[in-house]
């Protein structure tokens, strides 16, 4: 059976379980155009699960930019942002730490995942067939902070960014 090609953009991607569900259904040939995630370990895990990121690949990849450029790119995408402390991750501290591979691993994972980072920085996405997101429920759950879903103030309020992006899109360019 020929599978239908499905262009996908996934926000609040986590480790990519929506993609995994679509893959397991075996109905579509997925083309993930972009992911959108800021959590370092989720980004790395996504790349390991979906894009074959391994320690060996991190060591042998030959097209890294300079460590300074990697740190700047990750900072610009707000990768590793700490919502509780409202503080950016300090990627510059990793520039001179040659033994620590977190900088290269995270940068490479972002590239493999086509990760755009912080959703608040996204104006629009290219056309896709399916736009999906894992609801950022951290501030709603009993295990979380219980701060509510407040636009522009809580992590759970980031769901309004999905609406902003979709509402600003021309109707004919919205996902089918």
VEXVEX-76968 format. One record per residue: x, y, z of N, C-alpha, C in turn; chain. Coordinates in Angstrom, 3 decimals. Last residue first. Example, Ala and Ser with C-alpha at 12.3 -4.5 7.8 and 13.67 -1.06 7.14 Angstrom:
BEGIN
12.850/-2.250/7.080/13.670/-1.060/7.140/12.900/0.030/7.870/A
13.190/-5.690/7.800/12.300/-4.500/7.800/13.200/-3.300/7.800/A
***
This chain:
BEGIN
-4.418/21.646/6.260/-5.705/21.067/5.849/-6.267/20.200/6.923/A
-3.125/24.680/7.665/-3.068/23.227/7.491/-4.441/22.656/7.129/A
-3.491/27.655/5.678/-3.633/26.928/6.948/-3.578/25.431/6.678/A
-3.541/28.999/3.326/-2.262/28.446/3.733/-2.330/27.709/5.057/A
-6.054/30.052/3.038/-5.650/29.030/2.070/-4.314/28.387/2.417/A
-6.086/32.027/5.131/-6.901/30.801/5.197/-6.463/29.693/4.236/A
-2.897/33.117/6.218/-3.964/33.240/5.227/-4.764/31.944/5.224/A
-2.238/33.351/9.707/-2.007/32.679/8.429/-3.193/32.914/7.498/A
-2.956/34.282/12.120/-2.243/35.206/11.236/-1.970/34.616/9.860/A
-4.020/32.033/13.352/-4.915/33.142/13.006/-4.264/34.124/12.041/A
-1.694/30.492/13.795/-2.728/30.017/12.865/-3.665/31.135/12.435/A
-0.321/32.119/15.662/0.302/31.742/14.397/-0.757/31.325/13.383/A
-2.221/32.292/17.752/-1.697/33.495/17.096/-1.130/33.164/15.719/A
-2.496/29.605/18.515/-3.639/30.324/17.939/-3.184/31.571/17.192/A
0.061/29.209/19.541/-0.413/28.377/18.423/-1.559/29.096/17.732/A
-0.006/30.975/21.660/0.919/31.246/20.552/0.542/30.424/19.326/A
-1.638/29.824/23.519/-2.181/30.952/22.754/-1.268/31.341/21.588/A
0.041/28.096/24.799/-0.879/27.526/23.817/-1.505/28.631/22.962/A
1.316/29.452/26.786/1.968/29.425/25.474/1.074/28.820/24.394/A
0.104/29.058/29.173/-0.410/30.146/28.357/0.233/30.218/26.982/A
1.749/27.230/30.355/0.501/26.736/29.773/-0.153/27.795/28.893/A
3.687/29.001/31.294/4.023/28.054/30.226/2.759/27.513/29.564/A
2.327/32.345/31.697/2.654/31.004/32.165/3.005/30.104/30.983/A
2.065/34.810/30.303/2.587/34.787/31.679/3.005/33.404/32.165/A
0.810/34.864/27.850/2.006/35.677/28.030/2.636/35.610/29.410/A
-2.253/33.918/29.227/-1.557/34.332/28.008/-0.379/35.247/28.340/A
-2.433/31.476/31.538/-2.497/32.921/31.387/-1.612/33.335/30.206/A
-3.551/29.019/32.978/-3.277/29.214/31.556/-3.455/30.696/31.245/A
-2.042/28.286/36.240/-3.098/28.540/35.272/-2.595/28.738/33.854/A
-0.351/27.480/38.165/-0.439/28.926/37.940/-1.465/29.287/36.883/A
0.503/24.945/39.051/-0.878/25.393/39.291/-1.028/26.907/39.143/A
2.885/23.621/38.603/2.923/24.852/39.380/1.548/25.412/39.731/A
2.251/20.071/38.740/2.949/21.263/38.245/2.831/22.447/39.176/A
0.641/18.105/39.628/2.078/17.902/39.804/2.884/19.141/39.412/A
-1.795/19.033/38.788/-1.540/18.961/40.224/-0.058/18.785/40.510/A
-1.498/21.220/35.891/-1.561/19.917/36.557/-1.304/20.025/38.060/A
-1.045/23.698/34.780/-2.419/23.304/35.082/-2.493/22.068/35.966/A
1.506/24.192/33.995/0.929/25.114/34.982/-0.517/24.792/35.332/A
1.951/22.134/32.088/2.739/22.225/33.310/2.099/23.093/34.387/A
0.901/21.623/29.597/-0.002/21.584/30.757/0.693/21.802/32.098/A
0.957/22.359/26.512/1.881/22.641/27.621/1.104/22.767/28.936/A
-0.100/19.833/24.337/-0.522/20.939/25.180/0.450/21.143/26.336/A
1.620/19.386/21.488/1.359/18.767/22.779/1.032/19.906/23.714/A
0.322/19.966/18.244/1.048/20.423/19.426/0.661/19.579/20.622/A
0.431/20.182/14.650/0.076/19.535/15.901/0.867/20.125/17.055/A
-0.747/20.390/11.517/-0.066/21.208/12.526/-0.509/20.639/13.869/A
-0.555/18.970/8.383/-0.961/18.758/9.773/-0.099/19.602/10.689/A
0.394/19.966/6.028/-0.892/19.270/6.008/-1.457/19.134/7.423/A
1.762/23.297/5.782/1.834/21.887/6.167/0.441/21.284/6.076/A
3.675/26.082/4.701/2.452/25.287/4.605/2.727/23.848/5.056/A
5.942/27.340/7.252/5.577/27.016/5.867/4.292/26.178/5.862/A
4.831/29.594/9.853/5.468/28.372/9.404/5.164/28.184/7.925/A
5.467/32.767/11.410/4.666/31.845/10.598/5.510/30.642/10.256/A
6.859/33.732/13.626/5.798/34.540/13.018/4.871/33.666/12.196/A
8.305/32.720/16.619/7.832/32.287/15.305/6.710/33.192/14.824/A
8.903/33.293/19.190/9.745/33.921/18.175/9.276/33.616/16.756/A
7.342/31.719/20.742/7.028/33.154/20.742/7.849/33.909/19.704/A
8.472/29.201/20.600/7.316/29.493/19.747/6.974/30.976/19.714/A
11.872/28.573/20.540/10.794/29.261/21.257/9.664/29.670/20.320/A
12.895/26.294/18.030/13.020/26.816/19.387/11.751/27.424/19.934/A
12.871/25.019/15.660/12.909/26.476/15.595/12.952/27.113/16.985/A
14.409/22.089/14.451/13.798/22.785/15.586/13.960/24.298/15.454/A
15.052/19.934/12.899/14.552/21.157/12.253/13.800/22.002/13.287/A
16.327/17.846/14.069/14.883/17.961/14.313/14.236/19.104/13.545/A
18.968/18.350/13.343/18.326/17.115/12.890/16.805/17.201/12.996/A
19.347/20.807/14.738/19.456/20.732/13.276/18.734/19.495/12.731/A
19.023/20.000/17.415/18.149/21.043/16.842/18.173/20.992/15.323/A
21.156/18.176/17.579/19.776/17.708/17.749/18.793/18.722/17.168/A
23.315/19.942/17.323/23.084/18.943/16.289/21.654/18.402/16.375/A
22.994/21.401/19.731/22.978/22.086/18.431/22.650/21.097/17.322/A
23.251/19.350/21.610/22.002/20.104/21.523/21.893/20.810/20.180/A
25.879/18.460/21.086/24.758/17.522/21.047/23.435/18.263/20.877/A
27.456/20.760/21.483/27.386/20.134/20.169/26.155/19.232/20.053/A
26.835/21.193/24.277/26.675/22.238/23.266/26.516/21.619/21.874/A
27.570/18.795/25.555/26.175/19.219/25.540/25.910/20.280/24.473/A
30.123/17.821/25.904/29.565/17.777/24.550/28.121/18.264/24.477/A
32.935/18.806/27.572/31.482/18.765/27.699/30.880/18.836/26.299/A
35.521/19.297/26.842/35.149/17.931/27.192/33.643/17.751/27.281/A
35.650/22.097/26.415/35.846/21.175/25.282/35.415/19.739/25.597/A
34.397/24.787/27.297/34.386/23.478/27.939/34.449/22.391/26.875/A
34.003/27.199/26.133/35.376/26.812/26.431/35.491/25.447/27.087/A
31.164/27.210/25.828/32.054/27.475/24.691/33.464/26.970/24.954/A
29.515/27.047/27.980/29.886/25.778/27.341/30.915/25.973/26.228/A
28.857/29.574/28.667/29.719/28.855/29.605/30.187/27.520/29.027/A
27.057/30.274/26.704/28.437/30.782/26.588/29.381/30.060/27.540/A
24.581/29.389/27.456/25.336/28.557/26.518/26.783/29.013/26.405/A
22.727/29.608/30.000/23.991/30.254/29.649/24.840/29.339/28.764/A
19.281/29.961/29.473/20.383/29.038/29.727/21.663/29.717/29.241/A
17.432/32.681/30.925/18.009/32.004/29.765/19.093/31.029/30.228/A
14.814/32.646/33.285/16.224/32.865/33.003/16.673/32.040/31.799/A
12.664/32.260/35.087/12.604/33.266/34.020/14.024/33.666/33.594/A
12.539/30.183/36.785/13.426/31.275/37.177/13.380/32.446/36.207/A
10.675/28.645/35.368/10.490/28.898/36.807/11.296/30.111/37.254/A
11.703/28.444/32.793/10.473/29.196/33.023/10.260/29.529/34.489/A
14.684/28.617/31.373/14.106/28.145/32.632/12.896/29.008/32.967/A
15.657/27.593/28.142/15.071/28.649/28.975/14.418/28.038/30.208/A
16.730/25.852/26.327/17.115/25.694/27.721/16.552/26.744/28.646/A
16.831/28.082/23.682/16.936/26.677/24.065/17.458/26.600/25.499/A
16.311/30.490/22.387/15.911/30.326/23.789/15.917/28.866/24.228/A
17.462/31.011/20.002/16.224/30.224/19.959/15.638/29.985/21.352/A
19.756/32.320/20.837/18.770/33.077/20.053/17.435/32.348/19.966/A
21.153/30.193/22.020/20.650/31.303/22.844/19.558/32.072/22.118/A
21.797/28.708/19.757/20.945/28.116/20.793/20.363/29.188/21.701/A
23.446/30.591/18.408/22.224/30.063/17.785/21.267/29.503/18.837/A
25.552/30.969/20.270/24.710/32.096/19.860/23.386/31.616/19.264/A
26.650/28.393/20.358/26.110/28.998/21.580/25.176/30.154/21.239/A
27.538/28.153/17.708/26.526/27.226/18.232/25.849/27.824/19.469/A
29.451/30.199/17.658/28.264/30.287/16.795/27.157/29.354/17.278/A
31.311/29.170/19.490/30.676/30.459/19.742/29.389/30.603/18.933/A
32.161/26.884/18.189/31.433/26.737/19.461/30.708/28.038/19.811/A
31.552/27.117/14.639/32.383/27.313/15.830/31.524/27.156/17.084/A
29.507/24.475/13.215/30.106/25.811/13.185/31.001/25.956/14.423/A
30.059/21.115/12.138/29.716/22.051/13.211/30.268/23.437/12.900/A
30.369/19.003/10.335/29.973/20.327/9.853/29.515/21.275/10.954/A
30.867/16.362/11.066/31.990/17.196/10.621/31.618/18.613/10.202/A
30.340/13.994/13.602/29.731/14.986/12.721/30.798/16.015/12.345/A
31.451/12.341/15.533/31.983/12.260/14.169/31.382/13.278/13.201/A
30.164/12.811/17.999/31.633/12.838/17.913/32.137/12.958/16.482/A
27.489/12.485/17.312/27.928/13.759/17.908/29.440/13.901/17.773/A
27.559/9.805/16.503/27.269/10.860/15.520/27.727/12.217/16.043/A
28.078/8.607/18.997/29.024/8.446/17.888/28.818/9.526/16.827/A
25.795/9.156/20.399/27.055/9.751/20.865/28.100/9.690/19.744/A
23.153/9.782/18.004/23.922/8.913/18.898/25.154/9.678/19.363/A
20.111/10.240/16.458/21.205/10.914/17.151/21.846/9.927/18.121/A
17.984/9.384/14.758/19.186/8.561/14.957/20.372/9.303/15.556/A
15.604/10.747/14.754/16.635/11.136/13.784/17.989/10.470/14.016/A
13.823/9.893/16.737/13.329/10.097/15.369/14.419/10.322/14.321/A
15.289/9.461/19.150/14.160/8.608/18.778/13.844/8.690/17.290/A
17.227/11.505/19.174/17.632/10.110/19.318/16.534/9.171/18.816/A
15.640/13.792/18.948/16.623/13.494/17.903/17.091/12.046/17.976/A
14.202/13.610/21.340/13.495/13.586/20.053/14.466/13.177/18.943/A
16.321/13.942/23.161/15.581/12.675/23.117/14.830/12.534/21.801/A
17.042/16.597/22.622/18.021/15.522/22.428/17.310/14.173/22.318/A
14.633/17.874/23.341/15.202/18.036/21.997/16.167/16.896/21.679/A
14.413/17.160/26.029/13.370/16.737/25.093/13.895/16.811/23.659/A
16.635/18.451/27.058/16.601/16.985/27.083/15.497/16.430/26.198/A
16.001/21.220/26.595/17.227/20.597/26.083/17.088/19.086/25.980/A
13.069/22.689/25.567/13.658/21.841/26.607/14.830/21.036/26.025/A
11.892/23.953/23.416/13.007/24.629/24.085/13.697/23.772/25.137/A
10.545/23.379/20.147/10.762/22.922/21.520/11.937/23.678/22.113/A
9.216/22.452/17.321/9.302/23.696/18.079/9.360/23.315/19.559/A
10.044/21.246/14.070/9.610/21.023/15.436/9.814/22.350/16.157/A
9.140/21.075/10.621/9.720/21.770/11.767/9.195/21.170/13.056/A
8.441/19.043/8.831/9.060/20.272/8.329/9.765/21.038/9.432/A
8.466/15.754/8.490/8.388/16.751/9.558/9.168/17.974/9.103/A
6.766/13.796/6.660/7.822/14.749/6.373/7.673/15.849/7.416/A
5.652/10.434/6.737/5.789/11.741/7.384/6.993/12.515/6.873/A
3.488/8.713/5.113/4.919/8.916/4.993/5.161/10.328/5.513/A
0.844/7.011/6.840/1.430/8.174/6.190/2.941/8.050/6.106/A
0.036/4.767/8.154/-0.838/5.279/7.101/-0.172/6.356/6.253/A
1.038/3.645/10.500/1.530/3.167/9.210/0.647/3.607/8.029/A
0.754/4.101/13.128/-0.483/3.863/12.380/-0.172/3.358/10.974/A
3.352/4.764/13.834/2.842/3.443/14.205/1.536/3.105/13.483/A
3.454/7.416/12.920/4.317/6.400/12.311/3.783/4.998/12.594/A
1.631/8.599/14.673/1.365/8.618/13.227/2.205/7.567/12.498/A
2.998/8.137/17.084/1.657/7.598/16.863/1.303/7.545/15.393/A
5.320/9.633/16.610/5.421/8.188/16.815/4.062/7.525/16.589/A
4.269/12.191/16.520/4.869/11.631/15.320/4.950/10.113/15.430/A
3.538/12.348/19.192/2.514/12.472/18.150/3.030/11.898/16.837/A
5.959/12.128/20.529/5.032/11.010/20.586/3.878/11.127/19.595/A
8.322/13.743/20.785/7.735/13.398/19.499/6.767/12.237/19.508/A
9.242/14.734/23.107/10.065/13.690/22.492/9.407/13.118/21.241/A
8.186/18.033/22.565/8.600/17.024/23.530/9.504/16.015/22.858/A
6.986/20.018/21.008/7.238/18.702/20.442/7.557/17.628/21.463/A
5.641/22.386/20.725/5.728/21.763/22.050/5.997/20.282/21.821/A
4.559/21.518/17.389/5.036/22.469/18.387/4.873/21.857/19.775/A
5.189/20.279/14.217/4.781/19.948/15.574/5.407/20.918/16.570/A
4.096/19.862/10.998/4.805/20.770/11.893/4.279/20.460/13.286/A
4.242/17.726/8.165/3.857/17.955/9.552/4.731/19.022/10.191/A
2.935/16.353/5.295/3.846/17.379/5.789/3.351/17.823/7.155/A
2.637/13.181/4.177/2.012/14.105/5.111/3.072/15.061/5.644/A
1.872/11.061/1.519/2.870/11.965/2.095/2.150/12.975/2.977/A
0.313/7.929/1.925/0.164/9.329/1.561/1.254/10.140/2.261/A
1.737/4.867/0.882/1.342/5.783/1.952/1.259/7.193/1.409/A
0.622/2.146/-0.931/1.341/3.407/-0.967/0.809/4.316/0.123/A
0.838/-1.188/0.000/0.000/0.000/0.000/0.882/1.250/0.000/A
***
